[in-house]
Amino acid sequence: MTTYKEIQGLVSSSYKKNKDMEDVGNYKLDKELSTSEAKFFHDSKTGKTIVANRGTVNTVKDWTNNAMFIKKEYGKTKRFKNAKKVQEKAIDKYGKVDKNIGHSQSGIIARKLQKKRMTDEVIQVNPASLGEKSKSNVHTIRANNNVVSVLHKNNKNTSELNTWLMESIV
């Protein structure tokens, strides 16, 4: 089970440099696989692997990626191609990726990797969305006032968050 505190820790970690990282619960950072855009965590006791993908940072490159998403061409971005490549390395190393956690722009990445059957489950926090409907194994957490994720269908907003987390995230 992924707890709310672990989700917070994983999302937060996705923005940090590897040298500034701490473990999240029983999950240890895999520095060999982790990049500035995706952090890979593995729990050797359970054999579970989680990838935390960071959202948009204030760079031209990231805002260009966001524009590509609006044009429905995100799969052509270097950011997505890099995420797919490093995800493949994680699958080679661990056999599979159990969860992808994506914040903002990385909600796109997590959903696309799930559609390619490269992860079992997605947890997206305030995901970028153009109104896509999520599959049952894609869980969405969003704040009521988050503009980026306002169009996402099947949202759970913060007023429902605690109940939803207890019932849905396994």
CYANA upper distance limits for C-alpha pairs under 8 A (distance plus 0.5 A):
  1 MET  CA    169 ILE  CA      7.09
  1 MET  CA    170 VAL  CA      4.84
  2 THR  CA      6 GLU  CA      6.70
  2 THR  CA      7 ILE  CA      7.28
  2 THR  CA    169 ILE  CA      6.89
  2 THR  CA    170 VAL  CA      6.66
  3 THR  CA      7 ILE  CA      6.75
  3 THR  CA    165 LEU  CA      8.28
  3 THR  CA    169 ILE  CA      8.18
  4 TYR  CA      8 GLN  CA      6.71
  4 TYR  CA    165 LEU  CA      7.59
  5 LYS  CA      9 GLY  CA      6.68
  6 GLU  CA     10 LEU  CA      6.48
  6 GLU  CA     24 VAL  CA      6.76
  6 GLU  CA     25 GLY  CA      7.12
  7 ILE  CA     11 VAL  CA      6.59
  7 ILE  CA    101 ILE  CA      8.19
  8 GLN  CA     12 SER  CA      6.54
  9 GLY  CA     13 SER  CA      6.46
  9 GLY  CA     24 VAL  CA      6.65
 10 LEU  CA     14 SER  CA      6.85
 10 LEU  CA     24 VAL  CA      7.26
 10 LEU  CA     52 ALA  CA      6.27
 10 LEU  CA    101 ILE  CA      8.01
 11 VAL  CA     15 TYR  CA      7.94
 11 VAL  CA     52 ALA  CA      6.62
 11 VAL  CA     53 ASN  CA      7.89
 11 VAL  CA     54 ARG  CA      7.37
 11 VAL  CA    101 ILE  CA      7.60
 11 VAL  CA    102 GLY  CA      7.77
 11 VAL  CA    103 HIS  CA      7.05
 12 SER  CA     16 LYS  CA      7.73
 13 SER  CA     21 MET  CA      7.18
 13 SER  CA     22 GLU  CA      8.48
 13 SER  CA     39 LYS  CA      7.75
 13 SER  CA     52 ALA  CA      8.01
 14 SER  CA     36 SER  CA      8.11
 14 SER  CA     37 GLU  CA      7.16
 14 SER  CA     38 ALA  CA      6.53
 14 SER  CA     39 LYS  CA      6.18
 14 SER  CA     52 ALA  CA      6.06
 14 SER  CA     53 ASN  CA      6.14
 14 SER  CA     54 ARG  CA      5.16
 15 TYR  CA     36 SER  CA      7.89
 15 TYR  CA     37 GLU  CA      7.90
 15 TYR  CA     54 ARG  CA      6.20
 15 TYR  CA     55 GLY  CA      8.41
 16 LYS  CA     20 ASP  CA      6.82
 16 LYS  CA     21 MET  CA      7.10
 16 LYS  CA     36 SER  CA      8.02
 17 LYS  CA     21 MET  CA      7.12
 17 LYS  CA     36 SER  CA      7.00
 18 ASN  CA     31 LYS  CA      7.13
 18 ASN  CA     34 SER  CA      7.88
 18 ASN  CA     35 THR  CA      8.25
 18 ASN  CA     36 SER  CA      8.21
 21 MET  CA     29 LEU  CA      8.06
 22 GLU  CA     28 LYS  CA      8.42
 22 GLU  CA     29 LEU  CA      7.95
 23 ASP  CA     27 TYR  CA      6.32
 23 ASP  CA     28 LYS  CA      5.44
 23 ASP  CA     29 LEU  CA      6.56
 24 VAL  CA     28 LYS  CA      7.24
 26 ASN  CA     43 ASP  CA      6.23
 27 TYR  CA     41 PHE  CA      5.82
 27 TYR  CA     42 HIS  CA      5.56
 27 TYR  CA     43 ASP  CA      5.07
 27 TYR  CA     44 SER  CA      8.39
 28 LYS  CA     41 PHE  CA      5.68
 28 LYS  CA     42 HIS  CA      5.89
 28 LYS  CA     43 ASP  CA      6.76
 29 LEU  CA     34 SER  CA      8.16
 29 LEU  CA     39 LYS  CA      7.56
 29 LEU  CA     40 PHE  CA      6.34
 29 LEU  CA     41 PHE  CA      5.03
 29 LEU  CA     42 HIS  CA      7.18
 30 ASP  CA     34 SER  CA      6.59
 30 ASP  CA     39 LYS  CA      8.00
 30 ASP  CA     40 PHE  CA      5.91
 30 ASP  CA     41 PHE  CA      6.16
 30 ASP  CA     42 HIS  CA      7.42
 31 LYS  CA     35 THR  CA      8.44
 31 LYS  CA     39 LYS  CA      8.48
 31 LYS  CA     40 PHE  CA      8.06
 33 LEU  CA     39 LYS  CA      7.99
 33 LEU  CA     40 PHE  CA      6.83
 33 LEU  CA     86 VAL  CA      7.26
 33 LEU  CA     89 LYS  CA      7.89
 33 LEU  CA     90 ALA  CA      7.45
 34 SER  CA     38 ALA  CA      6.19
 34 SER  CA     39 LYS  CA      5.00
 34 SER  CA     40 PHE  CA      5.84
 35 THR  CA     39 LYS  CA      6.67
 37 GLU  CA     53 ASN  CA      6.36
 37 GLU  CA     54 ARG  CA      5.93
 37 GLU  CA     83 ALA  CA      8.36
 38 ALA  CA     51 VAL  CA      7.06
 38 ALA  CA     52 ALA  CA      6.11
 38 ALA  CA     53 ASN  CA      4.88
 38 ALA  CA     54 ARG  CA      6.72
 38 ALA  CA     83 ALA  CA      7.70
 39 LYS  CA     51 VAL  CA      6.15
 39 LYS  CA     52 ALA  CA      5.65
 39 LYS  CA     53 ASN  CA      6.94
 40 PHE  CA     49 THR  CA      7.69
 40 PHE  CA     50 ILE  CA      6.53
 40 PHE  CA     51 VAL  CA      5.10
 40 PHE  CA     52 ALA  CA      7.02
 40 PHE  CA     90 ALA  CA      8.37
 41 PHE  CA     49 THR  CA      6.16
 41 PHE  CA     50 ILE  CA      5.71
 41 PHE  CA     51 VAL  CA      6.69
 42 HIS  CA     47 GLY  CA      7.36
 42 HIS  CA     48 LYS  CA      6.30
 42 HIS  CA     49 THR  CA      4.93
 42 HIS  CA     50 ILE  CA      6.93
 43 ASP  CA     47 GLY  CA      5.97
 43 ASP  CA     48 LYS  CA      5.89
 43 ASP  CA     49 THR  CA      7.00
 44 SER  CA     48 LYS  CA      7.71
 47 GLY  CA     94 TYR  CA      8.39
 48 LYS  CA     97 VAL  CA      7.84
 48 LYS  CA     98 ASP  CA      6.53
 49 THR  CA     94 TYR  CA      7.86
 49 THR  CA     96 LYS  CA      7.83
 49 THR  CA     97 VAL  CA      5.67
 49 THR  CA     98 ASP  CA      5.89
 49 THR  CA     99 LYS  CA      7.27
 50 ILE  CA     97 VAL  CA      6.67
 50 ILE  CA     98 ASP  CA      6.40
 50 ILE  CA     99 LYS  CA      5.30
 50 ILE  CA    100 ASN  CA      6.29
 50 ILE  CA    101 ILE  CA      7.87
 51 VAL  CA     97 VAL  CA      7.86
 51 VAL  CA     99 LYS  CA      6.83
 51 VAL  CA    100 ASN  CA      5.28
 51 VAL  CA    101 ILE  CA      6.58
 52 ALA  CA    100 ASN  CA      6.46
 52 ALA  CA    101 ILE  CA      5.22
 52 ALA  CA    102 GLY  CA      6.52
 53 ASN  CA    100 ASN  CA      7.83
 53 ASN  CA    101 ILE  CA      6.63
 53 ASN  CA    102 GLY  CA      5.43
 53 ASN  CA    103 HIS  CA      7.19
 53 ASN  CA    106 SER  CA      6.04
 53 ASN  CA    109 ILE  CA      8.32
 53 ASN  CA    110 ALA  CA      8.19
 54 ARG  CA    102 GLY  CA      6.91
 54 ARG  CA    103 HIS  CA      6.32
 54 ARG  CA    104 SER  CA      8.19
 54 ARG  CA    105 GLN  CA      8.08
 54 ARG  CA    106 SER  CA      6.37
 55 GLY  CA    102 GLY  CA      7.54
 55 GLY  CA    103 HIS  CA      5.46
 55 GLY  CA    104 SER  CA      5.30
 55 GLY  CA    105 GLN  CA      5.17
 55 GLY  CA    106 SER  CA      5.52
 55 GLY  CA    107 GLY  CA      8.33
 56 THR  CA     62 ASP  CA      6.14
 56 THR  CA     63 TRP  CA      7.75
 56 THR  CA    104 SER  CA      7.20
 56 THR  CA    105 GLN  CA      6.17
 56 THR  CA    106 SER  CA      8.24
 57 VAL  CA     62 ASP  CA      6.90
 58 ASN  CA     62 ASP  CA      7.51
 58 ASN  CA     63 TRP  CA      7.95
 59 THR  CA     63 TRP  CA      6.90
 60 VAL  CA     64 THR  CA      6.47
 61 LYS  CA     65 ASN  CA      6.83
 62 ASP  CA     66 ASN  CA      6.88
 63 TRP  CA     67 ALA  CA      6.83
 64 THR  CA     68 MET  CA      6.79
 65 ASN  CA     69 PHE  CA      6.86
 65 ASN  CA     74 TYR  CA      7.11
 65 ASN  CA     77 THR  CA      6.92
 65 ASN  CA     79 ARG  CA      7.93
 66 ASN  CA     70 ILE  CA      7.00
 66 ASN  CA     74 TYR  CA      8.24
 66 ASN  CA    105 GLN  CA      7.51
 67 ALA  CA     71 LYS  CA      6.86
 68 MET  CA     72 LYS  CA      6.69
 68 MET  CA     73 GLU  CA      5.55
 68 MET  CA     74 TYR  CA      5.55
 68 MET  CA     77 THR  CA      7.88
 69 PHE  CA     73 GLU  CA      6.06
 69 PHE  CA     74 TYR  CA      5.05
 70 ILE  CA    130 LEU  CA      8.00
 73 GLU  CA     77 THR  CA      7.97
 74 TYR  CA     80 PHE  CA      7.49
 75 GLY  CA     80 PHE  CA      6.37
 75 GLY  CA     81 LYS  CA      7.65
 76 LYS  CA     80 PHE  CA      7.61
 76 LYS  CA     81 LYS  CA      7.68
 77 THR  CA     81 LYS  CA      6.83
 78 LYS  CA     82 ASN  CA      6.44
 79 ARG  CA     83 ALA  CA      6.73
 80 PHE  CA     84 LYS  CA      6.64
 80 PHE  CA    109 ILE  CA      6.75
 81 LYS  CA     85 LYS  CA      6.65
 82 ASN  CA     86 VAL  CA      6.69
 83 ALA  CA     87 GLN  CA      6.50
 83 ALA  CA    109 ILE  CA      7.79
 84 LYS  CA     88 GLU  CA      6.69
 84 LYS  CA    113 LEU  CA      7.44
 85 LYS  CA     89 LYS  CA      7.04
 86 VAL  CA     90 ALA  CA      6.88
 87 GLN  CA     91 ILE  CA      6.79
 87 GLN  CA     97 VAL  CA      8.21
 87 GLN  CA    118 MET  CA      7.87
 88 GLU  CA     92 ASP  CA      6.69
 88 GLU  CA    118 MET  CA      8.18
 89 LYS  CA     93 LYS  CA      6.67
 90 ALA  CA     94 TYR  CA      6.34
 90 ALA  CA     95 GLY  CA      7.96
 90 ALA  CA     96 LYS  CA      7.53
 90 ALA  CA     97 VAL  CA      7.42
 91 ILE  CA     95 GLY  CA      5.20
 91 ILE  CA     96 LYS  CA      4.90
 91 ILE  CA     97 VAL  CA      6.56
 91 ILE  CA    118 MET  CA      8.33
 92 ASP  CA     96 LYS  CA      7.98
 96 LYS  CA    118 MET  CA      7.89
 96 LYS  CA    119 THR  CA      7.45
 97 VAL  CA    118 MET  CA      7.33
 97 VAL  CA    119 THR  CA      5.51
 97 VAL  CA    120 ASP  CA      7.26
 98 ASP  CA    119 THR  CA      6.11
 98 ASP  CA    120 ASP  CA      5.56
 98 ASP  CA    121 GLU  CA      6.73
 99 LYS  CA    119 THR  CA      6.39
 99 LYS  CA    120 ASP  CA      6.44
 99 LYS  CA    121 GLU  CA      5.24
 99 LYS  CA    122 VAL  CA      6.02
 99 LYS  CA    123 ILE  CA      7.80
100 ASN  CA    110 ALA  CA      6.12
100 ASN  CA    119 THR  CA      7.12
100 ASN  CA    121 GLU  CA      6.94
100 ASN  CA    122 VAL  CA      5.42
100 ASN  CA    123 ILE  CA      6.85
101 ILE  CA    106 SER  CA      8.42
101 ILE  CA    107 GLY  CA      7.97
101 ILE  CA    110 ALA  CA      7.19
101 ILE  CA    122 VAL  CA      6.34
101 ILE  CA    123 ILE  CA      5.27
101 ILE  CA    124 GLN  CA      6.10
101 ILE  CA    125 VAL  CA      8.14
102 GLY  CA    106 SER  CA      4.91
102 GLY  CA    107 GLY  CA      4.87
102 GLY  CA    108 ILE  CA      8.11
102 GLY  CA    109 ILE  CA      7.67
102 GLY  CA    110 ALA  CA      6.25
102 GLY  CA    122 VAL  CA      8.08
102 GLY  CA    123 ILE  CA      6.95
102 GLY  CA    124 GLN  CA      5.22
102 GLY  CA    125 VAL  CA      6.74
102 GLY  CA    127 PRO  CA      7.72
103 HIS  CA    107 GLY  CA      5.96
103 HIS  CA    124 GLN  CA      6.24
103 HIS  CA    125 VAL  CA      5.27
103 HIS  CA    126 ASN  CA      6.57
103 HIS  CA    127 PRO  CA      6.26
104 SER  CA    108 ILE  CA      8.29
104 SER  CA    124 GLN  CA      8.12
104 SER  CA    125 VAL  CA      6.94
104 SER  CA    126 ASN  CA      5.75
104 SER  CA    127 PRO  CA      4.58
104 SER  CA    128 ALA  CA      5.54
104 SER  CA    148 VAL  CA      7.54
104 SER  CA    149 SER  CA      8.00
105 GLN  CA    109 ILE  CA      7.74
105 GLN  CA    127 PRO  CA      6.75
105 GLN  CA    128 ALA  CA      5.74
106 SER  CA    110 ALA  CA      6.58
106 SER  CA    124 GLN  CA      8.32
106 SER  CA    127 PRO  CA      7.56
106 SER  CA    128 ALA  CA      8.16
107 GLY  CA    111 ARG  CA      6.63
107 GLY  CA    124 GLN  CA      5.64
107 GLY  CA    125 VAL  CA      7.58
107 GLY  CA    126 ASN  CA      8.26
107 GLY  CA    127 PRO  CA      5.14
107 GLY  CA    128 ALA  CA      6.63
108 ILE  CA    112 LYS  CA      6.63
108 ILE  CA    127 PRO  CA      7.55
108 ILE  CA    128 ALA  CA      6.96
108 ILE  CA    129 SER  CA      7.95
109 ILE  CA    113 LEU  CA      6.61
110 ALA  CA    114 GLN  CA      6.66
110 ALA  CA    122 VAL  CA      6.68
110 ALA  CA    124 GLN  CA      8.00
111 ARG  CA    115 LYS  CA      6.71
111 ARG  CA    122 VAL  CA      7.33
111 ARG  CA    138 VAL  CA      8.00
112 LYS  CA    116 LYS  CA      6.89
113 LEU  CA    117 ARG  CA      6.90
113 LEU  CA    118 MET  CA      5.79
113 LEU  CA    119 THR  CA      6.94
114 GLN  CA    118 MET  CA      5.96
114 GLN  CA    119 THR  CA      5.60
114 GLN  CA    120 ASP  CA      7.25
114 GLN  CA    121 GLU  CA      7.54
114 GLN  CA    122 VAL  CA      7.63
120 ASP  CA    137 ASN  CA      7.92
121 GLU  CA    137 ASN  CA      5.67
121 GLU  CA    138 VAL  CA      6.49
122 VAL  CA    137 ASN  CA      6.86
122 VAL  CA    138 VAL  CA      5.09
122 VAL  CA    139 HIS  CA      6.57
123 ILE  CA    138 VAL  CA      6.39
123 ILE  CA    139 HIS  CA      5.26
123 ILE  CA    140 THR  CA      6.46
123 ILE  CA    141 ILE  CA      8.07
124 GLN  CA    138 VAL  CA      7.87
124 GLN  CA    139 HIS  CA      6.68
124 GLN  CA    140 THR  CA      5.46
124 GLN  CA    141 ILE  CA      6.73
125 VAL  CA    140 THR  CA      6.46
125 VAL  CA    141 ILE  CA      5.26
125 VAL  CA    142 ARG  CA      6.16
126 ASN  CA    140 THR  CA      7.85
126 ASN  CA    141 ILE  CA      6.58
126 ASN  CA    142 ARG  CA      4.91
126 ASN  CA    143 ALA  CA      7.17
126 ASN  CA    146 ASN  CA      7.10
126 ASN  CA    148 VAL  CA      7.31
126 ASN  CA    149 SER  CA      5.65
127 PRO  CA    140 THR  CA      8.04
127 PRO  CA    142 ARG  CA      7.97
127 PRO  CA    148 VAL  CA      7.18
127 PRO  CA    149 SER  CA      5.52
127 PRO  CA    152 HIS  CA      8.06
128 ALA  CA    148 VAL  CA      5.67
128 ALA  CA    149 SER  CA      5.57
128 ALA  CA    152 HIS  CA      8.18
129 SER  CA    148 VAL  CA      7.40
129 SER  CA    149 SER  CA      6.04
129 SER  CA    150 VAL  CA      8.03
129 SER  CA    151 LEU  CA      6.35
129 SER  CA    152 HIS  CA      5.69
130 LEU  CA    151 LEU  CA      6.24
130 LEU  CA    152 HIS  CA      7.07
131 GLY  CA    151 LEU  CA      5.26
131 GLY  CA    152 HIS  CA      5.22
131 GLY  CA    153 LYS  CA      6.33
132 GLU  CA    151 LEU  CA      8.46
132 GLU  CA    152 HIS  CA      6.58
132 GLU  CA    153 LYS  CA      6.82
133 LYS  CA    152 HIS  CA      7.44
133 LYS  CA    153 LYS  CA      5.69
133 LYS  CA    154 ASN  CA      7.37
134 SER  CA    138 VAL  CA      6.28
134 SER  CA    139 HIS  CA      8.31
134 SER  CA    153 LYS  CA      7.59
134 SER  CA    154 ASN  CA      7.56
139 HIS  CA    168 SER  CA      8.22
139 HIS  CA    169 ILE  CA      8.00
140 THR  CA    154 ASN  CA      7.98
140 THR  CA    155 ASN  CA      6.32
140 THR  CA    156 LYS  CA      6.80
141 ILE  CA    155 ASN  CA      7.26
141 ILE  CA    156 LYS  CA      6.13
141 ILE  CA    157 ASN  CA      6.91
141 ILE  CA    158 THR  CA      7.92
141 ILE  CA    161 LEU  CA      7.68
142 ARG  CA    146 ASN  CA      7.34
142 ARG  CA    149 SER  CA      7.40
142 ARG  CA    155 ASN  CA      7.27
142 ARG  CA    156 LYS  CA      6.80
142 ARG  CA    157 ASN  CA      5.69
142 ARG  CA    158 THR  CA      6.91
143 ALA  CA    157 ASN  CA      5.96
143 ALA  CA    158 THR  CA      5.73
144 ASN  CA    150 VAL  CA      8.47
144 ASN  CA    157 ASN  CA      6.04
144 ASN  CA    158 THR  CA      6.79
145 ASN  CA    150 VAL  CA      8.46
146 ASN  CA    150 VAL  CA      6.77
156 LYS  CA    160 GLU  CA      6.72
156 LYS  CA    161 LEU  CA      7.03
156 LYS  CA    164 TRP  CA      7.90
157 ASN  CA    161 LEU  CA      6.60
158 THR  CA    162 ASN  CA      8.30
160 GLU  CA    164 TRP  CA      6.50
161 LEU  CA    165 LEU  CA      6.45
162 ASN  CA    166 MET  CA      6.79
163 THR  CA    167 GLU  CA      6.83
164 TRP  CA    168 SER  CA      6.17
164 TRP  CA    169 ILE  CA      8.32
165 LEU  CA    169 ILE  CA      5.98
